[in-house]
Amino acid sequence: GAMVSVKPPRGGGGDGAKTFGEIPKSSWLGGVLHAHMMDDRSTLEQTISLFQPWTWGRCTDDKGEGEEWSRGFLQEIDEN
């Protein structure tokens, strides 16, 4: 399956930063790291989001989006 590389924080070595290892993307931590790496918001926007938990997990502003519980596993994410 797909793997997620574990690297230092952004700005801590650039794109050529040393990889500490890899974990399966389908694991909880792998999903969290993958989502974090795909988040292209500024540091300020990410920090503000910490204080707005009602927005966590949302992809759009559509009514009801993000209100459905999963069955406890991650679906494979299409990376197109």
Backbone as a chain_set.jsonl record, in Angstrom:
{"seq": "GAMVSVKPPRGGGGDGAKTFGEIPKSSWLGGVLHAHMMDDRSTLEQTISLFQPWTWGRCTDDKGEGEEWSRGFLQEIDEN", "coords": {"N": [[0.808, -1.186, 0.0], [0.185, 2.368, -0.072], [2.639, 4.634, 1.197], [3.725, 6.997, 3.729], [6.136, 9.462, 4.056], [8.223, 10.236, 6.826], [9.341, 13.228, 7.887], [11.454, 16.072, 8.836], [9.988, 19.132, 10.284], [8.303, 21.483, 8.086], [10.386, 23.806, 6.413], [12.496, 23.085, 7.869], [14.723, 22.093, 6.517], [14.01, 21.967, 3.934], [12.863, 20.697, 0.702], [14.658, 18.701, 0.247], [15.052, 17.419, 2.61], [16.134, 15.065, 5.082], [14.71, 11.841, 5.287], [13.101, 10.245, 7.934], [11.853, 7.85, 8.071], [9.199, 5.624, 7.0], [5.636, 5.262, 7.072], [2.6, 3.336, 6.888], [0.073, 4.774, 4.851], [-2.544, 4.148, 5.306], [-2.79, 3.818, 8.02], [-3.733, 5.34, 11.189], [-1.954, 7.425, 12.039], [-0.492, 7.737, 9.693], [-2.481, 8.696, 7.969], [-3.055, 11.148, 9.217], [-0.555, 12.477, 8.979], [-0.329, 12.524, 6.182], [-2.539, 14.139, 5.479], [-1.718, 16.506, 6.726], [0.592, 17.128, 5.259], [-0.55, 17.642, 2.793], [-1.897, 19.95, 3.26], [-1.974, 23.145, 2.272], [-2.232, 25.595, 3.422], [-1.296, 28.748, 4.965], [0.998, 29.167, 7.753], [-0.185, 30.828, 9.656], [-2.952, 30.579, 9.022], [-3.299, 27.839, 9.595], [-2.757, 27.842, 12.333], [-4.837, 29.457, 13.344], [-6.94, 27.77, 12.751], [-6.659, 25.813, 14.705], [-8.095, 26.777, 16.821], [-10.662, 26.569, 15.998], [-12.359, 24.112, 16.108], [-14.737, 23.122, 15.013], [-14.438, 23.266, 12.324], [-12.697, 21.33, 11.544], [-11.677, 18.651, 9.479], [-13.251, 19.319, 7.376], [-13.873, 19.805, 3.913], [-15.147, 21.44, 2.176], [-17.457, 24.212, 2.123], [-20.001, 23.346, 2.039], [-23.345, 22.778, 3.15], [-23.767, 20.579, 5.845], [-21.52, 19.116, 5.21], [-18.856, 17.101, 6.302], [-20.127, 16.101, 8.52], [-20.656, 13.444, 8.767], [-19.99, 10.323, 10.234], [-17.183, 8.12, 10.02], [-16.525, 4.592, 9.432], [-14.457, 3.82, 11.018], [-12.107, 3.318, 9.638], [-9.643, 4.214, 7.176], [-10.287, 5.318, 3.919], [-8.754, 4.558, 0.804], [-6.982, 7.221, -0.627], [-7.388, 8.903, -3.592], [-4.811, 10.082, -5.488], [-4.815, 11.928, -7.63]], "CA": [[0.0, 0.0, 0.0], [0.86, 3.666, -0.093], [3.396, 4.982, 2.402], [3.942, 8.416, 3.988], [7.476, 9.699, 4.588], [8.311, 11.025, 8.055], [10.419, 14.195, 7.663], [11.435, 17.206, 9.774], [8.964, 20.132, 9.966], [8.534, 22.35, 6.929], [11.348, 24.856, 6.698], [13.606, 22.509, 8.621], [15.606, 21.351, 5.636], [13.528, 22.063, 2.565], [12.371, 19.493, 0.044], [15.696, 17.671, 0.285], [15.243, 17.018, 4.008], [16.31, 13.636, 5.339], [13.52, 11.099, 5.687], [13.356, 9.422, 9.117], [11.23, 6.552, 7.869], [7.902, 5.644, 6.334], [4.567, 4.514, 7.729], [1.48, 3.127, 5.957], [-0.897, 5.87, 4.795], [-3.839, 3.669, 5.791], [-2.82, 3.862, 9.485], [-4.238, 6.622, 11.704], [-0.885, 8.421, 11.991], [-0.19, 7.971, 8.284], [-3.534, 9.561, 7.445], [-2.866, 12.483, 9.784], [0.624, 13.072, 8.343], [-0.642, 12.79, 4.774], [-3.418, 15.31, 5.438], [-0.913, 17.675, 7.089], [1.475, 17.449, 4.137], [-1.376, 18.15, 1.693], [-2.463, 21.23, 3.69], [-1.115, 24.207, 1.752], [-2.54, 26.877, 4.062], [-0.171, 29.385, 5.647], [1.14, 28.837, 9.17], [-1.193, 31.603, 10.376], [-4.26, 29.948, 8.816], [-3.312, 26.574, 10.325], [-2.825, 28.159, 13.763], [-6.202, 29.916, 13.619], [-7.795, 26.586, 12.671], [-6.579, 25.091, 15.98], [-9.106, 27.326, 17.727], [-11.961, 26.414, 15.344], [-12.496, 22.665, 15.897], [-15.924, 22.794, 14.226], [-14.06, 23.248, 10.903], [-11.754, 20.234, 11.299], [-12.158, 17.572, 8.635], [-14.1, 19.832, 6.306], [-13.229, 20.052, 2.626], [-15.901, 22.505, 1.506], [-18.392, 24.903, 3.007], [-21.35, 22.861, 1.761], [-24.125, 22.463, 4.35], [-23.732, 19.177, 6.236], [-20.243, 18.486, 4.866], [-18.029, 16.811, 7.465], [-20.942, 15.69, 9.655], [-20.899, 12.01, 8.721], [-18.937, 9.538, 10.877], [-16.66, 6.999, 9.23], [-16.668, 3.304, 10.095], [-13.249, 3.522, 11.785], [-10.949, 3.018, 8.808], [-9.423, 5.212, 6.141], [-10.43, 4.924, 2.53], [-7.586, 4.957, 0.008], [-7.189, 8.539, -1.22], [-6.901, 8.983, -4.962], [-3.862, 11.202, -5.516], [-4.753, 12.553, -8.953]], "C": [[0.852, 1.25, 0.0], [1.511, 3.955, 1.258], [3.532, 6.496, 2.502], [5.328, 8.556, 4.605], [7.406, 10.565, 5.835], [9.553, 11.898, 7.916], [10.379, 15.269, 8.74], [10.35, 18.205, 9.382], [9.333, 20.936, 8.724], [9.489, 23.463, 7.315], [12.55, 24.327, 7.453], [14.517, 21.678, 7.735], [15.147, 21.345, 4.202], [13.055, 20.735, 2.019], [13.388, 18.359, 0.085], [15.964, 17.161, 1.687], [15.341, 15.502, 4.14], [14.984, 13.014, 5.796], [13.881, 10.19, 6.851], [12.806, 8.012, 8.967], [9.924, 6.713, 7.131], [6.901, 4.833, 7.141], [3.409, 4.362, 6.743], [0.475, 4.284, 6.021], [-2.249, 5.445, 5.346], [-3.927, 3.618, 7.312], [-3.325, 5.229, 9.933], [-3.174, 7.697, 11.565], [-0.513, 8.748, 10.545], [-1.212, 8.89, 7.638], [-3.403, 10.992, 7.935], [-1.684, 13.179, 9.114], [0.366, 13.411, 6.883], [-1.516, 14.039, 4.647], [-2.636, 16.579, 5.754], [-0.01, 18.095, 5.925], [0.704, 18.029, 2.953], [-1.977, 19.52, 2.011], [-1.536, 22.355, 3.243], [-1.465, 25.587, 2.322], [-1.291, 27.437, 4.738], [-0.134, 28.94, 7.112], [0.089, 29.571, 9.994], [-2.571, 30.969, 10.245], [-4.367, 28.629, 9.575], [-3.438, 26.815, 11.827], [-4.228, 28.606, 14.151], [-7.157, 28.723, 13.646], [-7.774, 25.776, 13.967], [-7.675, 25.529, 16.942], [-10.513, 27.292, 17.122], [-12.212, 24.934, 15.056], [-13.719, 22.268, 15.081], [-15.605, 22.762, 12.725], [-13.165, 22.062, 10.563], [-12.401, 19.15, 10.45], [-13.027, 18.025, 7.486], [-13.279, 20.084, 5.058], [-13.88, 21.222, 1.899], [-16.762, 23.209, 2.55], [-19.828, 24.481, 2.749], [-22.056, 22.493, 3.063], [-24.079, 20.96, 4.614], [-22.42, 18.475, 5.934], [-19.421, 18.28, 6.131], [-18.81, 16.322, 8.665], [-21.181, 14.187, 9.716], [-19.715, 11.259, 9.325], [-18.469, 8.439, 9.94], [-16.866, 5.713, 10.02], [-15.377, 2.886, 10.788], [-12.054, 3.109, 10.945], [-10.84, 4.077, 7.729], [-9.627, 4.589, 4.768], [-9.134, 5.309, 1.819], [-7.905, 6.276, -0.679], [-6.587, 8.548, -2.613], [-6.04, 10.235, -5.076], [-3.737, 11.823, -6.896], [-4.787, 14.043, -8.858]], "O": [[2.08, 1.19, 0.064], [1.0, 3.571, 2.311], [3.465, 7.2, 1.494], [5.66, 7.856, 5.561], [6.624, 11.514, 5.898], [10.673, 11.393, 7.837], [9.399, 15.377, 9.476], [9.836, 18.142, 8.266], [10.503, 21.054, 8.36], [9.41, 24.002, 8.419], [13.523, 25.052, 7.655], [15.032, 20.651, 8.176], [15.817, 20.781, 3.337], [12.869, 19.77, 2.761], [13.023, 17.189, -0.031], [16.995, 16.535, 1.931], [14.703, 14.759, 3.394], [14.245, 13.598, 6.589], [14.856, 9.443, 6.774], [13.243, 7.09, 9.656], [9.579, 7.809, 6.688], [7.254, 3.856, 7.802], [3.26, 5.191, 5.845], [0.079, 4.717, 7.104], [-3.021, 6.286, 5.805], [-5.009, 3.4, 7.856], [-3.343, 6.173, 9.143], [-3.45, 8.771, 11.03], [-0.249, 9.905, 10.214], [-0.854, 9.764, 6.848], [-3.61, 11.939, 7.176], [-1.791, 14.341, 8.723], [0.79, 14.461, 6.4], [-1.259, 14.896, 3.802], [-2.858, 17.615, 5.128], [0.131, 19.285, 5.645], [1.252, 18.824, 2.19], [-2.511, 20.179, 1.119], [-0.436, 22.503, 3.775], [-1.052, 26.614, 1.784], [-0.352, 26.702, 5.043], [-1.111, 28.405, 7.636], [-0.47, 29.001, 10.93], [-3.287, 30.833, 11.237], [-5.417, 28.331, 10.143], [-4.144, 26.08, 12.517], [-4.752, 28.178, 15.179], [-8.073, 28.674, 14.467], [-8.762, 25.12, 14.298], [-8.13, 24.746, 17.776], [-11.44, 27.901, 17.655], [-12.272, 24.534, 13.893], [-13.741, 21.178, 14.509], [-16.419, 22.282, 11.936], [-12.902, 21.817, 9.385], [-13.551, 18.778, 10.685], [-13.494, 17.201, 6.699], [-12.131, 20.521, 5.134], [-13.237, 21.908, 1.105], [-16.778, 22.826, 3.72], [-20.766, 25.155, 3.176], [-21.431, 21.955, 3.977], [-24.324, 20.161, 3.711], [-22.224, 17.339, 6.365], [-19.302, 19.195, 6.946], [-18.23, 16.14, 9.735], [-21.847, 13.708, 10.634], [-18.566, 11.524, 8.972], [-19.253, 7.894, 9.163], [-17.334, 5.75, 11.158], [-15.213, 1.71, 11.116], [-11.075, 2.596, 11.487], [-11.815, 4.754, 7.404], [-9.186, 3.47, 4.505], [-8.487, 6.286, 2.198], [-8.984, 6.432, -1.252], [-5.41, 8.235, -2.79], [-6.509, 11.336, -4.787], [-2.638, 12.209, -7.291], [-4.743, 14.728, -9.88]]}, "num_chains": 1, "name": "protein.A"}
